[in-house]
Amino acid sequence: MRPVHRFPMHSRTIPDAGLVIARWNDNELVFFDHERRESWIVYPPRTGYSFIRRVVAGGTLVERRRWSLAGAEEHVFTAAAGCAAHGLACAGQRAIQAAIDSGFNPFT
């Protein structure tokens, strides 16, 4: 098992995205967007969390959680096609790109 990486919230803002890494481990990468008051959670295919449902084999689940609303928007990504429902124009692409920019591989 790889070590859990934790960064102080003020020191790991992803440029251009306004996203701050809140948590990083082998199962998930969590971003906070304080300005938009929302969280983005990236669950790669390797996640060991049993509550993650697999809609697409090998797909990456991206959840958007708005802090003022209950529930989450779910977006399933593949490296080849982007979001299954919205393609590369999906709002979740922002979290995928921020994950890649930070050195987290969202597709393995």
N, C-alpha and C positions, 0 to 999 in steps of 0.2 A: 504494500500500500504506500502510495506517495504521501509526503507530508502535506498538511493543510497550510496554504499560504494565506496569511492575513495581512492586509495593508491598512495603515491608518487612513480613514476616509478622506482626509485632506491631501494626501500625498499621491494618490493614484487616479487622478482624473484623466480620462481618455480625451486627448485633444479633438476638437471639432464635433465631438458627440455630446459633450456635457455630462457624460456618464462617469460615475465614481464607482470603483470596485469596492463592494461592501463585503463580499465573501468569495473565496476561490478555493475549491478543493477538486478532487477527481470526479465528483458527482455533479457539480454545478458551478456556475459562475454567476454571481448576483451583482447587478449594477443598480445604483440609485441615481435618479435624475431629480435633484432637489428642486430645480426650477419648475419642472413639469409635474412634480409631486407624484412620481411613479417609479416602479421598480421593473427591471427586466431580468428574468432568470433564464439562463441557458443550461439545458440538460442535454449533454452529448449522448451518443449511443452507448458509451461505456458506463453510464451512470448505474450505480448499484441500488438506487432507490426503487423499492417495490411499488410505490404508489404512482410511478410514471407509466402511463399507458402508451403502448407503442402503436401508433396509427400507421406508420410507414416503417417497414423493416430497415434498420440502419439510419432512421431519421433522427434529427435533432429537434427537440421540443423547446420552443421559446415561449415563455409566458410573460405577458405584460400585465402588471398589477397597478391599477390606479389607486392611489392612497385614499381617495374620497369615495370609492365604490367597492362593493363586495364582489368577489369572484375575480376571474382572470380571463384574458383573451389568450387563446392557444394558437400557436403557429408552428407547423411542422415543416422543417427545412431539410433539403438534401443539397449536397455540394453541386450537383449537376443542374438542378431545376430551381433552386431557391425555395420559397414558400409554396407548399402544395396548393394553397387557395389563392394566393396573390402574386406568385412569381417573384421576380427581383424587385418589384415596386412595393413590396410589403414593408410596413413600418418596422417589423421585427428585423429587417435587414440591418438596421442601425445597431442592434445588439450583437448580431453575428459579426459585423465588421469590427465593432469595438473589441469583441473577444479575440478575433484574429490579430488586431493591432496590439493587444496586450500580451500576446504570446500564448493564448489558450486555444487549443485546437477543438473547435466545436463539432467536428465531423468524425472523430475517431472514438 
